[in-house]
Every structure is written in structure tokens, then in C-alpha cells.
């Protein structure tokens, strides 16, 4: 077999090593355009888990690599005159040049042919190769040559960055957030060998321009950065090596394979440097390709196995990198945070590290985080314990005169189980059990303001006395048997009305028994959906009065809070999104015009709703579709509702158009809550694939939301919040009938949590930094 590898970086060299080990008789050649000892950049970084992989696949190169590494455990965050150190991270740094020389030497001793200063620009020159590995880097010629086939998507990110080095020694992976007269600068720095450290400087485009960095030479840029970070560099110089300022390209390729050619490493996909995964991804690509070649009968089958088997892991890493890079792009959102909360946000930005994870690794740091959160709560007038504070999830919150005992919320979830809009015994049990289960706040499902406002025939409503009496029964039960507050969510289905029950076909039109629908514009949801009637002024007035009448009934029921549903493509949301509003009158066109009618309705409801009770609005912060609402639009929407008197913005996303393409994942909507909260400066509630109390605490402690709503977890566990309170040892209300159960779970949880933490600690292998420290300890005197 003949294998040609284009590109002599870590991906290409490691692929050559692993493939040659599998096929000693194979003729494997690596073609590299640069000289053998040319390299750009300074250090690379790997986690202990990545090194474990290297040890498994090629022990000789692993041993040589680890002999050259600098090890550290801590991450240090410098911000506004403070430094917070978090241990237990297990990172290792190595010179990129040293890494390449080690891999070159290992490949040569296995019999791989290395051809340097050899430029291959046409696969026809390798026509006799059975396999061509395209590892030619971020600016891959072959990916671009066959762009129509590989279909790369290149997203040039907004921040500017430059890669430099220094002789400054470091004992931690170091983040420095530096305020300047021009704006914020960030340094990502780590040691990679004795007397050498990598420094990546980053700033936003506006600060870059104000600082006069445009057009400076590499040395001039280094001099400017040395002045800004001189207090930390402590006299050590900054070193340059192609240290030009540029924008990071996030690259995703629709296809990785063409005939017998396969993309590897940065040629196919990149991951932002803030999570240090570029070289890791490249070398793990090589591992995945070698595994596929070992398992498959033909090259073609191997390449298909590689692409399909590897893609999910790459996309997961890229998603984490995306979340991380966005945090750094918008660091100004958090600049006025308490330093310990800011540091917690740095640590948890990519979702891989969480509140519980940090509690195990850095308990003192998390205690600081808890105290800082409790101080914020005390500043709002609550007499909470600061010395031994409850976890963020179990801190109280006040909206107008309504106080909730904790931040866990039962999300609004349509049950589609009402009869003629009347909630029945199912609803009494549903809401009552979750209130008894300890949640601080319960939201009703979208309760419709009129017969023709329903989504389905099973939707609840509040337009007549029978419905009002049924809701009153539920509210009275919640108040009599729990400490929970209950919020009435009012909405109108608009063009998504007259559809089947969810389990019969979500959003599919009724085949019989339907009703006329209305919307901002006459656009059906599905091609075969009913075409809604465009609302005229008379219809607007009628619907507005229906919302007000339902709000008045809600007050008569005794609800503690009121929410206007303005999301998910329903009637009011259909005015806001340009994808569903094509009007040419004063209610269409600009965002201000599109908001005009929803704000009218909100203001009328606010005027009717008691002044001491809070109101929220649910919005779709993005339509997940080209030309639709974006996060920046959501900030403007939230500000407009804030000026109209909203107390909380319930931040959801999507469901506006049927061809939306959401990017799912853990807590996938939380970044939008984060943006709205910290740019519009309004309280927010986040929702969306949040499943654990750990995630709730992580979101709250990082300042990404003020309340956290959970849907599916509450469907299967009405006592979700009670269990979490037991786990964290937090005080929580419980009806007397259930006290023995509460007391037992609280007793058991003390032991269960200790056992769990002990197992986690025992099961976690020591980091290489810890092992190295132990190995260099002097022997105790006998």
C-alpha cells in the first residue's frame, strides 16, 4: 500500500506513525513545504486525558513527549487587581518545535519517508497512492481546490488575536484581563518549557482600532503588549514568530472525504484557542483514521468509517470552543461583575466545568463564589447567611412584592389535557405536586385568551367563569400546601392554532373541528396549514381586550405573577419576527414597528394587572433561521419591554418557522439569556435542556440568569427541587404530611453526597503535575 500525507504538522506526522505501525510494509511518505526545523507559534497544550490517548497508541513517542513537557494543575484568573487560582486541571505544555522534531524522529525510525521543502499542489502527482491524507493546515490548498465538494464554512470571528512568546516563567495556565484607556485586552498564557511561555493576546475589533494596532509591525505590536502587560511580565521580553494580528477562522467542512483523499486536523475543522484543542483535535483525528483503517476491509470503507465515527466528537469540541470564544468576544458584558463571580464565569464558560465539578476540585474557591452570590442577595434586602451561604439555587429572589424562596422554576409546559379550555383534576395534580416538590415558582402552560386563541382543542383557557373557577382551585391548592408562587402565562396561538394534540402530530392542522386563525401576515406554518387572516385594527383591538380580560380573571384567581407569551411563532411573536411579519403598515418593517402591537398589548395588561405584582414576557431570542431574530435583536426587544415595565424576560428560542435549524446541546439557550441579562440589564429566566441542579447553580453563579426553568426533569420528578435541597443541605418548605420523607432524604443525602464525592476523588487519576510533584519530593528522614 502507498500512502501520501500532505502536511508535516502534528496531524500528518502522527497519522504517518500510527499507519506505519499498522502496516510496516506500506510505503508512507510525508510531504512538507517547509524545512524540517521550521515551525510557527510557540507552545502547544494538552490535557492529561489527551496524553493518556497518546500513551495508548504509541508509547515511544508518548514517553519522549512527556519528558519535554511542562506540567501544571492551576488556572489563574487575574482581574481588577485580584487573582483566583483553581487547581486540579491537569494541563501540560510543550514547545511546538520540540513536538514536531519528536514526531519526525519517531516517524523516521519506523521507516516513514519525510520529504521537506516539497510543495504538492495537485493530487495527480500522487496518482499511484492508495490513500492521500490532506493535513495541510488551516489554509488547506486541497480543501480550497475542491471547495464545491468539501463545502467548508469559514466563520471569521470578530476578535483580533496575536500569538507571541516570552521568557516569563509561569506556574499556572494564566488568564489576564486588563483594562486600558482603549478598552479590554486579554492574555492567555502558559509555560511550555523552562524559560519559555506562550502568550496569546486578544481584544475586540473596536479596542484594536482605538489602540492604534492596525498597521503596526510584529515588533511594534509586541512592544505595545509589553507596555500593557508589563506589570505581569516583570521585565521579561515578548518574543515574536509570525505574530501578526488576525481573526480566528472557525472552519467546518460538510464533507471530509473525496475519493481516496481525506481531510485531517485544521484542514477540515478548527477549534478556538481558548480551549486549547487545536493540536489535540489534529492528533486525535490521526488516531481515528488509523483505527478506521485497522477495522475496515478497504480504504473507501475506512474513510467512511472515519468521517461518520469521528464527526460527532469533533462537533462537540467545536461547540464547546464556540461557546468559549463567544464568552471572550463579549467579555465587556461581565466587566462590572464581582471578581470572584467573573473568575467563576471564566472557569465555566464552555460548560465542561460546572459548580459541582469545581466544588470537588477547588472547594475554597466555590465557597468564595457562594459568599459573593449571597452578598448580592443581601444587598437586595434579604437577611441571608453570608458566612455559611446556601447554594445559589436556594437563594431567594424578589420581583416587585413577590418573593420566591429559591431560583428553581417549573417551566410552562402545555399538557393538552383541558376540556373546552377548563383545567381538570390532571392539572390540579400536575401543578400541585410540583409545588409541593419545592420549586420556588410554577408557571402554568400557555393559557389561551379566547376560544380561537388555542393551539389545540386540549389547551387551557381563561375566558369564562368555569375556567376561572378551575384555575382558582389550583392556585388555592398551591398557596395552601406549599411555599411556591404561581405565574399565569397568557397567550394566543395565532397561525399555529387549530392543530392536533402534540402526541397526534405536533403543529399539524386539524383534519376536522378547526377554527379560523389570525397572524401578523397571511403566512401558513406548513404549506398545508390553514392560511391565517392578517390582523386588521379591529382584530388587534379585540385580541388586546381578550388579553386584558384574561389578566383580570387571573388576578381574581389569585395568581402571583403574569407572563405574556411573545415567543415561538405564536400570535404576538409573529409580529416581532421579520420571517412572519411582512406588513407594510406601521406594524411592519423596522423592529420598532414590529414591536408596536406586542408592546400595546403588554402595556394594556400591565395597566390592568396590580402594580405590586410582577409581569414577565417570554421571547424567542433567535429564530435559528436566516433573516430572523438574532441575539442582538433580542436585547433590543428586552430593552423595549423593560421600558414598558417588564420585571423578567423569559428567554427561549426558535419554533417560529418550521425550517429553523437550532443548535441543540446542554443548556443550549442559556447564552441568549446571558446576552439579554447582561446587555439589556433586565432580570432573565433561562430554559432549554437544563437537567440538573448542578447546571442550575452553574448558570446562576456565573450571572447568566436570575431564575432557571426546567421542563422535562419536572415531568419525571415533581420533587426535583426537594431532592436538590437535600443534596446541597438547603432549607426548604415542606407540607407537614410529607415531613418524614423530607427528613429521611436530608439525612441520607449527607452520607450519599460524601460517598459520591469520595468515589469521584478516588476514581480520578492523579494529574501528571501531581505525579511529578510526588516524584520530586525529598524522602522523609527515617
Helices and strands as residue ranges (DSSP letters): E 2-6, H 10-22, E 27-32, E 43-47, H 48-57, H 59-68, E 70-72, E 75-79, E 82-86, E 91-95, H 96-110, E 113-116, G 123-126, E 131-134, H 141-145, H 147-150, E 152-166, E 173-179, E 184-193, E 196-203, H 205-210, H 218-228, H 230-233, E 238-239, E 246-253, E 257-258, E 261-263, G 265-267, G 273-275, H 278-295, H 299-329, G 331-334, H 339-348, H 355-361, H 363-379, G 392-394, E 397-399, E 402-404, E 408-410, H 425-436, E 441-443, E 447-448, G 451-453, H 465-481, E 485-491, G 494-496, H 502-505, E 518-519, E 533-534, H 537-557, E 561-566, H 571-576, H 591-594, H 596-608, E 615-620, H 631-643, E 648-652, H 670-675, I 676-680, E 684-686, H 693-701, E 707-710, H 712-716, H 720-728, G 736-738, H 739-763, H 768-775
